[in-house]
Amino acid sequence: MSNSSTYVANEAAKKAEDFARPRGLYVAFGKRIFDLLISAGVLIVFGWLMALIAILIKWEDPGPVLYRQERIGKDGKAFKLTKFRSMCIGAEHKGAGILVEKNDSRITRVGRIIRKLSLDELTQIFDVIRGDMSIVGPRPGLRYQAELYDASQWRRLHVKPGITGWAQVNGRNSIIWPERIRLDVEYVEKISFLKDIEVILKTIPSVLLGSNQIAGGDYWKQRRAELEKVRGGIEQESASESSAEDVPEEELEKQP
């Protein structure tokens, strides 16, 4: 992969190529057409609501209406995800930083409502139109998460990230990260027009019955610790082999 600032690459990305990528006419052409048609429909039907949300955000405080954050998309390529701003200005430099906690005080009054109903995600329609995202697909992760993927988990990056996805309609943030990723990979394996329709139909009740539950970050801390432990063991083993090679031959002959 080319530029490290534009792409995320690790050993898992190379190993993930051993798995078959999604193929077929729908994946190659139909999904993009489907995305553009749905996006046009959303703008026509919900354009007024997006304008109202923008006015309410601006009314509550003088900050920007939109918030853009780096996320990792297809094949590890970074892009700027667009959301309605639901937190106070400079929130990433306060409290939990880029993470969101339960009852986070940085979330604004308007933000609590639009987050609960996932209306803060509506502006990602523009990310879909630009080609960075799809209507349906795995939710885009952060760079530090993608850097910790194993080969199987990396498969969720074999397709464009989505506004909604198979994991979102099967528990959203209430399920643990490994299960969310497993569901994302399951979607990648079974991607089809009918599967996308099923996800969209299930998204409506999922959003209406949604909660303010926040996805836990403990999994990623544990994952990083596990990888560092493995790397530490490999480095220690390599150092031991290197030191053994440095022992003069005559010294080795003296050893019992």
N, C-alpha and C positions, 0 to 999 in steps of 0.2 A: 504494500500500500504506500502511497506517495507521501504526502506531507503529514507529519505527526500532529500538527495543529488542526488539520482538516479531517484526518482519519484517526480512528482508534484501531490499533493492531496489536495482537498478542499471539502467542503460540496456539491458543484455542482457535483463532480465526483460520489458521492453516489446517488444523486438524478437522475443523467443521466442514472443509471442502470434501472430505471423504463421504459426507452425507449427501444424498440426492437433493438438488434444489427443486422448488416448485416449477412445474412446466405446464404447458397447454396454452390454447388460444386465449382463454380467459385471463390467465396470468400475464401473457405477453401483450395483449391488446384490450380485451374486454374490461378488465378491472380499471384501467385508466379512463375509459369512456364512461363507465359506471360512476367513477369518482366525480367526473366533471358534471354529469347530469344531476347527481344528488346534490352537489355543491350549488349548482344553479337553483335548484328547487329550494334549498335551505335559505339562500339569500333572498329569494322572492317571498317565501312564507315568513321567515323570521327576521328579515331586514329591519322592520320596525322595532322588534324587541332588542336587537343589537344596538340600535340607535338610542333606545330608552336606557339600556344598561350603561352606555357610554355617558349619557347625561347625568345619571344618578352617581356614577363614580366621580365625575367632575364636580358635582354638587357637594359631595361629602368632603372632598379635599382638593387642593389645586394641582395635585400631581398628575402624571400622565395616565391616560385611559388604558393603554396597553402595556403589557409586560412581556419582554422577550428574554428567553433563557436558552443557553446551549443545550441541545439534546443530541443523542446519537441515533442516526437513522440507518437506512439500508446499507449493508456491507461496512458498517462502522463509520459512515460519513457523518460529520457533525453538521448541524443546521440550527437555526434560531427558531425555536417554537414560540408561537404567539398566543397569549392569553389575555383576557380582561384582567386588569390589575385588581387583586382581591386583598392585598396587604398594604400596610403603610409604606410610605416612601423610604427607600433604603433598607427594607426589611432583611435583605440578604446579609447585611452587616450588623444585624441585631439578633439577640436571642439565639435560636438554633441554627442561624445562618440559612443555608439552602434547604435545610430540612424543615418540616412542618410538624409541630407538636399538637397534641390534643388540647383544645381550648386555648390555642395560641393567641396571645394578646395582640399580636401584630396584624391579625386579620381584621379588616374593617367591617362595619355594620352591613354595608352592601355586599362586601366580600363573603360574609357568612351565608347569605342567601344564595348568591350565584354559585358558590362552591358546593353547597348542599345539593343543588339541582343540576350541577355540572354545566351551568350556563357560562362559566368562565372559559369553557373550552370552545364556545361557538366560533370565536375568531380563528380557530385552527382550520376553518374552511378555506382561509386564504393560504395556509400552508399546503393544503391539498391542491388548490388551484396552481400554486407554484411548482408542485411536483415533489415536495419534500415529504409529504405524508399521503396516506390513503384514508378513505372513510372508515374502513375496517382493517384492523391489524393490531399487532402487539403495541401497547403503549410505549412511547419513546422513553428510554432510560437516560440517566446521567452518565457523563464520561467515566467517573470513578467506578460505576457499576459495570459498565461494559468492559472495563479493564480487568475485572474480576471474573468474567464469564469463563466457564469451561467450554469444551468443544460442543457439547449438546446444547448448552444455554445460548451459545453464539448463533445457533440456527434461527433464533427469533429475529436476527438481523438479516436473514436471507430475503425478507420482504420489507416493504415500506412500513413504518409505524402507522398506527391508526388513531383516529379520534375515539373510537370505541373498539372493543375487541372481545374475543372469546373468554378471556379471563375476567373482563369487566362485567360480563353478563352472568358470570358464574361465581360471584362473590365480591368483586371489586377489591377494596382494601381490607376486607374481613378475612381473606385467606393469606396464608404465609407466602413469602416470596418464592420458595422452591416450587410450590403448587401453582402459583401464578405463571411462572416461567414454563412449567410443564404444560399448562393449558395453552400458552402462546405457541409452543413448539407443536402441540397437537393441531392447532389451527394451521400452521405452516404446512404440515403434512397433508391436511385435508382441504386446503383452500379451494374454493369453488364459488360460483355465482350463488348457488342455493345456500351455501354456508354463510356468505355475506348477508343475504337476505334474512336468514335466521338470526344472525347477530343483531342486525338493525331492529328487527321486530322485538327482540328480547331486551334491547337497550331502553326502550320507552318505560316499561314497568320497573326496570332496574334503576333508572334515574329517579322516577317518581317515589320509589321506596328507598332511595338512597339515604345514607347517614353521614355524619361528620367523622366517621371512623378514619383514622390516619394510618397509613402503611408504616409498619415498624422498620427501623433502620438497623436493628440488632443483627439481622442475617448478614448484612454486608460487612459489619465489624467482625463477625465470626469468620466469614469467608476470607477476609483479608488476613486475619490472624493465622488461619489454616495454611494459606498460600505462603506466608512469610516463614512459617515453621517448616514447610516442605523445602522451600528454597534454602533456608538455613541449614537443613540436614544435607542437602545436595552439596552446598558450598563446603561444609565441614568434611564430607566424604572426599570431595575433590582435593581439599587441602591435605588430607591424610595421605592420599595416593601420591600427591606431588612431593610431599616430604619423604615418602618411602623411596621415590625415584631418585631423590637427591643424595641418598646414603651411598657412600663409595662402595664399590664392589667388594673390596677387601674386608670392609666392616661387616657386610652381609655374610661373608664366608665364615667370620668368627662367631656369628650368632648360632646358638644351638638349634 
